[in-house]
Amino acid sequence: MPGTGQGFAGLATFYMGQPVIFYDNVWVQKMGGIGSPGFRFLRAHEYAHHARGHGLMKLNSPPQMWPVLGYNEELDADCTAVRYLKQVGDMAAVQAGFQIYQLVLPPQDAGGRPGAVTRINNMNLC
């Protein structure tokens, strides 16, 4: 969906009763576009939120602002994505996830969300 690149790159939710993932097109382009290793990591992370049944909002219209999932849900989605990508042999996407977090997130936890250091350390354990 059209985005600004200022919020979240992706959002797993339910829209009109169906599981969906909304992507911010600006972030997708910053990650290298659809099909790139960065996008494949993002997609696996968002799919993981659905697969793990994280507290997803049910929307009747596309989001105007990005809701925030819990701290542990983000770490769990990262691990689930890493395990899946390793299983299918997509190490380029795993490496892209590490790079994205290093470049985009603040190093320390902030605003109830895990920072780059926490996420990268967590992903190394997956």
Backbone hydrogen bonds in HBPLUS format (Angstrom, degrees):
<---DONOR---> <-ACCEPTOR-->    atom                        ^
c    i                          cat <-CA-CA->   ^        H-A-AA   ^      H-
h    n   atom  resd res      DA  || num        DHA   H-A  angle D-A-AA Bond
n    s   type  num  typ     dist DA aas  dist angle  dist       angle   num
A0025-ASN N   A0001-MET O   3.13 MM  24  5.90 162.4  2.17 165.4 163.6     1
A0024-ASP N   A0009-ALA O   2.92 MM  15  5.19 163.9  1.95 139.6 142.8     2
A0011-LEU N   A0022-PHE O   2.80 MM  11  5.12 139.1  1.97 147.9 157.1     3
A0022-PHE N   A0011-LEU O   2.88 MM  11  5.12 158.4  1.92 146.1 147.1     4
A0013-THR N   A0020-VAL O   2.96 MM   7  5.57 169.2  1.97 156.8 159.7     5
A0020-VAL N   A0013-THR O   2.88 MM   7  5.57 170.5  1.89 149.7 151.8     6
A0014-PHE N   A0057-MET O   3.19 MM  43  6.45 157.3  2.24 162.3 162.9     7
A0059-LEU N   A0014-PHE O   2.73 MM  45  5.97 175.9  1.73 164.3 162.8     8
A0015-TYR N   A0018-GLN O   2.81 MM   3  5.32 157.5  1.86 155.3 154.3     9
A0018-GLN N   A0015-TYR O   3.09 MM   3  5.32 166.8  2.10 112.1 116.2    10
A0016-MET N   A0059-LEU O   3.13 MM  43  6.55 161.1  2.17 167.3 170.2    11
A0027-TRP N   A0024-ASP O   3.07 MM   3  5.46 115.6  2.50 107.5 121.7    12
A0028-VAL N   A0024-ASP O   3.02 MM   4  6.32 162.2  2.05 155.9 161.7    13
A0029-GLN N   A0025-ASN O   3.09 MM   4  6.24 155.8  2.15 140.7 146.0    14
A0030-LYS N   A0026-VAL O   3.01 MM   4  6.32 154.4  2.08 146.0 153.6    15
A0031-MET N   A0027-TRP O   2.93 MM   4  6.19 141.0  2.08 150.0 160.6    16
A0033-GLY N   A0028-VAL O   2.78 MM   5  5.12 152.8  1.85 152.4 144.7    17
A0032-GLY N   A0029-GLN O   3.04 MM   3  5.12 157.3  2.09 104.1 111.3    18
A0036-SER N   A0033-GLY O   3.09 MM   3  5.65 162.5  2.12 133.4 136.5    19
A0040-ARG N   A0036-SER O   2.90 MM   4  6.19 158.7  1.95 156.2 162.9    20
A0041-PHE N   A0037-PRO O   3.01 MM   4  6.27 149.9  2.10 146.6 153.6    21
A0042-LEU N   A0038-GLY O   3.03 MM   4  6.29 167.5  2.05 148.9 152.4    22
A0043-ARG N   A0039-PHE O   2.77 MM   4  5.98 167.6  1.79 157.9 161.1    23
A0044-ALA N   A0040-ARG O   3.01 MM   4  6.11 160.6  2.05 141.1 146.5    24
A0045-HIS N   A0041-PHE O   2.88 MM   4  6.11 157.8  1.93 155.4 161.9    25
A0046-GLU N   A0042-LEU O   2.94 MM   4  6.22 163.6  1.96 156.7 160.4    26
A0047-TYR N   A0043-ARG O   2.85 MM   4  6.02 163.4  1.88 154.7 159.7    27
A0048-ALA N   A0044-ALA O   2.93 MM   4  6.02 148.1  2.03 139.3 148.3    28
A0049-HIS N   A0045-HIS O   3.25 MM   4  6.69 142.3  2.40 141.2 149.8    29
A0049-HIS N   A0046-GLU O   3.13 MM   3  5.23 124.0  2.46  96.4 109.8    30
A0050-HIS N   A0047-TYR O   3.01 MM   3  5.22 115.0  2.45 100.6 115.7    31
A0051-ALA N   A0047-TYR O   2.85 MM   4  6.15 169.2  1.86 159.5 162.4    32
A0052-ARG N   A0048-ALA O   2.83 MM   4  5.83 153.4  1.90 151.2 156.5    33
A0054-HIS N   A0049-HIS O   3.12 MM   5  5.36 160.3  2.16 156.5 158.5    34
A0053-GLY N   A0050-HIS O   3.07 MM   3  5.16 156.1  2.13 105.0 112.6    35
A0056-LEU N   A0054-HIS O   2.57 MM   2  5.66 112.4  2.02 122.5 107.7    36
A0074-GLU N   A0070-GLY O   3.13 MM   4  6.46 149.8  2.22 150.4 157.4    37
A0075-LEU N   A0071-TYR O   3.30 MM   4  6.70 158.7  2.35 148.2 153.5    38
A0076-ASP N   A0072-ASN O   2.89 MM   4  6.03 156.7  1.95 146.9 153.8    39
A0077-ALA N   A0073-GLU O   2.91 MM   4  6.06 156.6  1.97 144.5 150.6    40
A0078-ASP N   A0074-GLU O   2.98 MM   4  6.22 153.2  2.05 145.4 152.8    41
A0079-CYS N   A0075-LEU O   3.03 MM   4  6.32 164.0  2.05 149.6 152.9    42
A0080-THR N   A0076-ASP O   2.89 MM   4  6.08 166.1  1.91 154.1 158.2    43
A0081-ALA N   A0077-ALA O   2.93 MM   4  5.99 158.6  1.98 144.7 150.7    44
A0082-VAL N   A0078-ASP O   2.89 MM   4  6.15 163.5  1.92 153.7 158.2    45
A0083-ARG N   A0079-CYS O   2.87 MM   4  6.07 170.4  1.88 157.1 159.6    46
A0084-TYR N   A0080-THR O   3.02 MM   4  6.17 162.8  2.05 146.5 151.4    47
A0085-LEU N   A0081-ALA O   2.86 MM   4  6.05 171.6  1.87 157.7 160.2    48
A0086-LYS N   A0082-VAL O   2.88 MM   4  6.03 157.1  1.93 152.3 158.4    49
A0087-GLN N   A0083-ARG O   2.94 MM   4  6.10 155.3  2.00 144.6 151.9    50
A0088-VAL N   A0084-TYR O   3.00 MM   4  6.36 149.4  2.09 153.3 161.1    51
A0090-ASP N   A0085-LEU O   2.76 MM   5  5.05 156.5  1.82 159.3 156.0    52
A0089-GLY N   A0086-LYS O   3.05 MM   3  4.90 153.9  2.12  99.7 107.6    53
A0093-ALA N   A0090-ASP O   3.19 MM   3  5.58 129.5  2.46 104.1 115.1    54
A0094-VAL N   A0090-ASP O   3.35 MM   4  6.78 152.4  2.43 141.3 149.0    55
A0095-GLN N   A0091-MET O   2.91 MM   4  6.12 168.6  1.92 152.6 154.9    56
A0096-ALA N   A0092-ALA O   2.95 MM   4  6.11 148.5  2.05 138.6 147.8    57
A0097-GLY N   A0093-ALA O   2.99 MM   4  6.27 148.1  2.09 143.9 151.5    58
A0097-GLY N   A0094-VAL O   3.07 MM   3  5.15 119.4  2.45  96.4 111.2    59
A0098-PHE N   A0094-VAL O   3.22 MM   4  6.67 154.3  2.29 150.1 155.9    60
A0099-GLN N   A0095-GLN O   3.03 MM   4  6.34 163.7  2.06 151.9 156.1    61
A0100-ILE N   A0096-ALA O   2.78 MM   4  5.96 163.0  1.81 156.7 161.1    62
A0101-TYR N   A0097-GLY O   3.10 MM   4  6.27 170.2  2.11 151.1 153.4    63
A0102-GLN N   A0098-PHE O   3.05 MM   4  6.28 157.3  2.10 148.7 155.4    64
A0103-LEU N   A0099-GLN O   2.96 MM   4  6.13 153.7  2.03 151.0 157.7    65
A0104-VAL N   A0100-ILE O   2.86 MM   4  5.81 153.9  1.93 157.5 164.0    66
A0105-LEU N   A0101-TYR O   3.17 MM   4  5.31 149.6  2.27 125.9 135.0    67
A0116-ALA N   A0106-PRO O   2.86 MM  10  5.97 166.2  1.88 147.9 151.7    68
A0117-VAL N   A0107-PRO O   3.00 MM  10  5.33 165.1  2.02 135.8 140.7    69
A0110-ALA N   A0113-ARG O   3.05 MM   3  5.48 150.8  2.13 152.5 159.3    70
A0113-ARG N   A0110-ALA O   2.99 MM   3  5.48 155.2  2.06 114.9 122.7    71
A0119-ARG N   A0115-GLY O   2.99 MM   4  6.19 168.7  2.00 158.9 162.6    72
A0120-ILE N   A0116-ALA O   2.86 MM   4  5.88 167.2  1.87 154.1 157.9    73
A0121-ASN N   A0117-VAL O   2.98 MM   4  6.03 165.6  2.00 149.3 153.9    74
A0122-ASN N   A0118-THR O   2.91 MM   4  6.01 157.7  1.96 145.9 152.7    75
A0123-MET N   A0119-ARG O   2.86 MM   4  6.06 159.9  1.90 148.8 154.3    76
A0124-ASN N   A0120-ILE O   2.98 MM   4  6.19 145.7  2.10 146.4 155.3    77
A0125-LEU N   A0122-ASN O   3.02 MM   3  5.32 140.8  2.18 104.4 115.6    78
A0126-CYS N   A0123-MET O   3.22 MM   3  5.20 153.7  2.29 100.2 108.0    79
